[in-house]
Amino acid sequence: MVLDVIRGMEYTRARDTLLHLDRGAAVPIGKLLHSCAANAEHNDGLDPNELFVAACFADEGQTLKRWRPRARAVRRGSASVPVTSR
């Protein structure tokens, strides 16, 4: 739901929107968005104020298998969230 809110927004508006959302996922997605803007500025020389979120979605990431001395192992899932900005 948080990714649907910021998709298609400008970077500054998406950042401000994430700061005011009361969802738990807003904090890590805000950090990811900030990292994306910092990488665009440092690596490509782009102005972060001119960026917008072109695409963002959550995929299933790696699954870690943790062994416990019981009948079953515990599978820990993670997520991959690619963000494309232009």
ChimeraX attribute file (.defattr): number of C-alpha atoms within 10 A of each C-alpha:
attribute: neighborCount
match mode: 1-to-1
recipient: residues
	/A:1	9
	/A:2	17
	/A:3	19
	/A:4	10
	/A:5	12
	/A:6	23
	/A:7	19
	/A:8	15
	/A:9	17
	/A:10	18
	/A:11	23
	/A:12	16
	/A:13	13
	/A:14	19
	/A:15	18
	/A:16	12
	/A:17	16
	/A:18	23
	/A:19	13
	/A:20	9
	/A:21	13
	/A:22	10
	/A:23	11
	/A:24	9
	/A:25	13
	/A:26	19
	/A:27	14
	/A:28	11
	/A:29	18
	/A:30	18
	/A:31	13
	/A:32	15
	/A:33	22
	/A:34	16
	/A:35	12
	/A:36	19
	/A:37	23
	/A:38	16
	/A:39	14
	/A:40	17
	/A:41	15
	/A:42	11
	/A:43	9
	/A:44	9
	/A:45	10
	/A:46	15
	/A:47	12
	/A:48	20
	/A:49	12
	/A:50	12
	/A:51	19
	/A:52	20
	/A:53	20
	/A:54	14
	/A:55	16
	/A:56	17
	/A:57	14
	/A:58	11
	/A:59	11
	/A:60	10
	/A:61	11
	/A:62	11
	/A:63	12
	/A:64	11
	/A:65	11
	/A:66	10
	/A:67	11
	/A:68	9
	/A:69	6
	/A:70	7
	/A:71	6
	/A:72	9
	/A:73	11
	/A:74	12
	/A:75	11
	/A:76	10
	/A:77	11
	/A:78	11
	/A:79	11
	/A:80	11
	/A:81	14
	/A:82	12
	/A:83	17
	/A:84	15
	/A:85	20
	/A:86	13
